[in-house]
Amino acid sequence: MKKSLFSTLFLAMVCLACAQQTPSEVTAESPENLNYTTELVVEEMGIPWGMTFLPDGSMLFTEKSGQLFHFVDGKKTIIAGLPEVYVRGQGGLMDIATHPDYENNGWLYITFASSEGEEEGGNTALIRAKLRNDSLVSIEKLYKAVPNTKKGQHFGSRIAFDDAGYLYFSIGERGNREVNPQDITRDGGKIYRLNDDGSIPADNPFVNDADAKKAIYSYGHRNPQGLTKNPFTGEIWEHEHGPRGGDEINIIQKGKNYGWPVISYGINYSGTSFTDITEKEGMEQPLFYWVPSIAPNGLVIVHSDRYPNWEGNLLVGSLKFQYLERLILKDNEVVKREKLFEGIGRLRDVVQAPDGFIYIAVEGKGILKIVKK
């Protein structure tokens, strides 16, 4: 399933250069005729993080600073009842998702940085709750990563459900790359899978390992901030931040090791190397990787008749370069990249609403809907 980009376009390039094509050579170009524009829906926001939609068409969204909002009929209302949010560095209030059967059970799922625990600092937590009269009620803690740390980086975190109703969520390696991501007895640098009530699925890959964190589904991740179900295959797709280069897109598979930091296509922010290998037996190759890094945030696989020419494409927000990236795939290989809405701002999330419209969250600007010109 995973394929290195060094082989992605080999046959197409052999006659031109007799060499394999690297990810940076998969051209990221602006489209000649962009048929879409953006419409500001929610304004006056700081750092939005996650969005979800309720059956009545209203929207819930989070701000990293620790506030949850309900947006209905053009008005946003602050939702009360959130647990205390640990706001530090990249940590704060993060993702929000509705249960697939929300209309009947009313469950919301939220990830946030939490200081709960004996150690100082914080780590990523997952709760579920219900919404009553602009307040969260029936709050249940489903997972809290340990240990707490005062480090401000790599909390993750995104939430997704698969077709069987399993709940997936991500936690970054919390800036401890030498220990956390490759150790299944420790939290951090993992994709986790739970039943919707927080219990551990009986067939999780490490349930029979006495010392392992039983909720782990895959490991060897750096800082996953994109997680979504592929609507065509049911697979869970993920992207994560690399350091300087080496951002990755992966298809998440049970018990697999995605390599961080043993293998990587990135280097340290200082320009020095931390590994000299990009492949190793027993470690998965990314479906795609970015060099240079775009700092990806938010991920959707388009399945909407409102954007017929985007069907099956990936949309990814770029924090670093401030545009929406469209990746066109063929047989699970990226064959073309496009930059959409260049200069729009630091994109934090990309979501397709139940009505088929795509919404993007932009720092300092708000939430925008993509519409036809």
WOFENMO-V918526 format. One record per pair of residues at least 12 apart in sequence whose C-alpha atoms are under 8 Angstrom apart, sorted by sequence separation. I is the first residue (numbers start at 1). GAP is how many residues later the second one is. If there is no record, write none. Layout:
{{I,GAP} {I,GAP}}
This chain:
{{9,12} {49,12} {50,12} {58,12} {59,12} {67,12} {68,12} {96,12} {97,12} {112,12} {113,12} {127,12} {128,12} {157,12} {158,12} {204,12} {205,12} {226,12} {227,12} {237,12} {238,12} {263,12} {301,12} {302,12} {314,12} {315,12} {325,12} {326,12} {348,12} {349,12} {357,12} {358,12} {7,13} {8,13} {48,13} {49,13} {50,13} {58,13} {59,13} {96,13} {97,13} {111,13} {112,13} {127,13} {128,13} {157,13} {158,13} {204,13} {225,13} {226,13} {237,13} {238,13} {262,13} {263,13} {264,13} {265,13} {301,13} {302,13} {313,13} {314,13} {325,13} {326,13} {347,13} {348,13} {349,13} {357,13} {6,14} {7,14} {48,14} {49,14} {58,14} {68,14} {96,14} {111,14} {112,14} {127,14} {128,14} {156,14} {157,14} {173,14} {174,14} {200,14} {201,14} {224,14} {225,14} {226,14} {237,14} {238,14} {261,14} {263,14} {264,14} {300,14} {301,14} {313,14} {314,14} {325,14} {326,14} {347,14} {348,14} {357,14} {6,15} {48,15} {49,15} {57,15} {58,15} {95,15} {96,15} {111,15} {126,15} {127,15} {156,15} {157,15} {173,15} {174,15} {200,15} {224,15} {225,15} {236,15} {237,15} {262,15} {263,15} {264,15} {299,15} {300,15} {313,15} {314,15} {324,15} {325,15} {347,15} {348,15} {5,16} {6,16} {47,16} {48,16} {94,16} {95,16} {110,16} {111,16} {125,16} {126,16} {127,16} {155,16} {156,16} {171,16} {172,16} {173,16} {224,16} {225,16} {235,16} {236,16} {263,16} {299,16} {300,16} {312,16} {313,16} {323,16} {324,16} {346,16} {347,16} {5,17} {6,17} {46,17} {47,17} {94,17} {95,17} {109,17} {110,17} {125,17} {126,17} {154,17} {155,17} {171,17} {172,17} {173,17} {223,17} {224,17} {235,17} {263,17} {299,17} {312,17} {323,17} {324,17} {345,17} {346,17} {5,18} {45,18} {47,18} {93,18} {94,18} {109,18} {110,18} {125,18} {126,18} {154,18} {155,18} {171,18} {172,18} {222,18} {223,18} {246,18} {247,18} {298,18} {299,18} {323,18} {324,18} {344,18} {345,18} {66,19} {93,19} {94,19} {109,19} {125,19} {154,19} {155,19} {170,19} {171,19} {221,19} {222,19} {223,19} {246,19} {247,19} {297,19} {298,19} {323,19} {345,19} {92,20} {93,20} {108,20} {109,20} {124,20} {125,20} {154,20} {170,20} {171,20} {222,20} {245,20} {246,20} {296,20} {297,20} {322,20} {323,20} {345,20} {66,21} {91,21} {92,21} {107,21} {108,21} {123,21} {124,21} {153,21} {154,21} {170,21} {194,21} {245,21} {246,21} {296,21} {297,21} {321,21} {322,21} {323,21} {65,22} {91,22} {107,22} {108,22} {123,22} {152,22} {153,22} {169,22} {170,22} {193,22} {242,22} {244,22} {245,22} {296,22} {297,22} {321,22} {322,22} {323,22} {64,23} {107,23} {108,23} {123,23} {151,23} {152,23} {168,23} {169,23} {192,23} {193,23} {243,23} {244,23} {295,23} {296,23} {322,23} {323,23} {324,23} {106,24} {123,24} {151,24} {168,24} {169,24} {192,24} {193,24} {242,24} {243,24} {244,24} {259,24} {265,24} {294,24} {295,24} {322,24} {323,24} {106,25} {122,25} {123,25} {168,25} {191,25} {192,25} {243,25} {244,25} {257,25} {258,25} {259,25} {266,25} {294,25} {295,25} {321,25} {322,25} {66,26} {67,26} {86,26} {87,26} {122,26} {123,26} {167,26} {168,26} {185,26} {186,26} {187,26} {190,26} {191,26} {192,26} {243,26} {257,26} {258,26} {265,26} {294,26} {319,26} {320,26} {64,27} {65,27} {66,27} {85,27} {86,27} {121,27} {122,27} {166,27} {167,27} {185,27} {186,27} {190,27} {191,27} {244,27} {256,27} {257,27} {258,27} {293,27} {294,27} {319,27} {64,28} {65,28} {85,28} {86,28} {119,28} {120,28} {121,28} {122,28} {166,28} {167,28} {184,28} {185,28} {190,28} {191,28} {256,28} {258,28} {318,28} {319,28} {42,29} {64,29} {85,29} {86,29} {117,29} {119,29} {120,29} {121,29} {166,29} {167,29} {184,29} {190,29} {317,29} {318,29} {319,29} {63,30} {64,30} {84,30} {85,30} {114,30} {117,30} {118,30} {119,30} {120,30} {121,30} {165,30} {166,30} {189,30} {190,30} {191,30} {317,30} {318,30} {62,31} {63,31} {84,31} {117,31} {124,31} {165,31} {189,31} {190,31} {317,31} {42,32} {62,32} {123,32} {124,32} {184,32} {189,32} {317,32} {41,33} {62,33} {115,33} {124,33} {189,33} {317,33} {62,34} {189,34} {218,34} {316,34} {61,35} {86,35} {184,35} {189,35} {218,35} {250,35} {251,35} {315,35} {60,36} {86,36} {217,36} {218,36} {219,36} {250,36} {251,36} {182,37} {217,37} {218,37} {219,37} {220,37} {221,37} {249,37} {250,37} {181,38} {182,38} {217,38} {218,38} {219,38} {220,38} {221,38} {222,38} {248,38} {249,38} {250,38} {181,39} {216,39} {217,39} {218,39} {219,39} {220,39} {221,39} {222,39} {248,39} {249,39} {146,40} {147,40} {181,40} {218,40} {219,40} {220,40} {248,40} {249,40} {146,41} {181,41} {220,41} {248,41} {113,42} {145,42} {247,42} {248,42} {145,43} {246,43} {247,43} {49,44} {50,44} {51,44} {52,44} {54,44} {246,44} {247,44} {49,45} {50,45} {51,45} {52,45} {53,45} {112,45} {177,45} {245,45} {246,45} {287,45} {288,45} {49,46} {50,46} {51,46} {52,46} {111,46} {245,46} {246,46} {247,46} {287,46} {288,46} {55,47} {111,47} {124,47} {245,47} {246,47} {247,47} {54,48} {55,48} {111,48} {173,48} {244,48} {245,48} {247,48} {110,49} {172,49} {173,49} {205,49} {206,49} {244,49} {245,49} {247,49} {298,49} {109,50} {172,50} {173,50} {204,50} {205,50} {243,50} {297,50} {298,50} {299,50} {300,50} {302,50} {306,50} {123,51} {172,51} {204,51} {242,51} {297,51} {298,51} {299,51} {300,51} {305,51} {306,51} {171,52} {172,52} {241,52} {297,52} {298,52} {299,52} {300,52} {304,52} {171,53} {242,53} {297,53} {298,53} {303,53} {304,53} {80,54} {81,54} {82,54} {170,54} {241,54} {79,55} {80,55} {81,55} {142,55} {143,55} {170,55} {241,55} {78,56} {79,56} {80,56} {81,56} {142,56} {240,56} {77,57} {79,57} {142,57} {170,57} {239,57} {169,58} {239,60} {91,61} {100,61} {238,61} {89,62} {90,62} {91,62} {95,62} {96,62} {97,62} {99,62} {89,63} {90,63} {91,63} {94,63} {95,63} {96,63} {97,63} {70,64} {88,64} {89,64} {90,64} {91,64} {94,64} {95,64} {90,65} {100,65} {157,66} {158,66} {156,67} {157,67} {158,67} {160,67} {161,67} {162,67} {154,68} {155,68} {156,68} {157,68} {158,68} {159,68} {160,68} {161,68} {154,69} {156,69} {157,69} {158,69} {159,69} {160,69} {226,70} {231,70} {163,71} {225,71} {226,71} {227,71} {228,71} {230,71} {162,72} {225,72} {226,72} {227,72} {228,72} {231,72} {162,73} {225,73} {226,73} {228,73} {162,74} {182,75} {160,76} {182,77} {182,78} {181,79} {181,80} {177,83} {178,83} {177,84} {99,97} {2,248} {2,249} {1,250} {23,265} {23,266} {24,266} {23,267} {24,267} {23,268} {24,268} {4,281} {2,282} {3,282} {4,282} {5,282} {2,283} {3,283} {4,283} {5,283} {2,284} {3,284} {4,284} {5,284} {2,285} {3,285} {1,286} {57,297} {50,298} {51,298} {49,299} {50,299} {52,299} {48,300} {49,300} {51,300} {53,300} {47,301} {48,301} {52,301} {53,301} {37,304} {34,306} {31,307} {26,308} {28,308} {29,308} {30,308} {31,308} {26,309} {27,309} {28,309} {29,309} {30,309} {31,309} {26,310} {27,310} {28,310} {29,310} {30,310} {26,311} {27,311} {28,311} {50,311} {49,312} {48,313} {48,314} {47,315} {48,315} {47,316} {46,317} {47,317} {45,318} {46,318} {48,318} {45,319} {46,319} {44,320} {45,320} {46,320} {44,321} {45,321} {43,322} {44,322} {43,323} {42,324} {43,324} {8,325} {41,325} {42,325} {8,326} {9,326} {40,326} {41,326} {42,326} {8,327} {40,327} {41,327} {5,328} {40,328} {41,328} {39,329} {40,329} {3,330} {38,330} {39,330} {1,331} {38,331} {39,331} {38,332} {39,332} {37,333} {38,333} {36,334} {37,334} {36,335} {37,335} {36,336} {37,336} {35,337} {36,337} {35,338}}
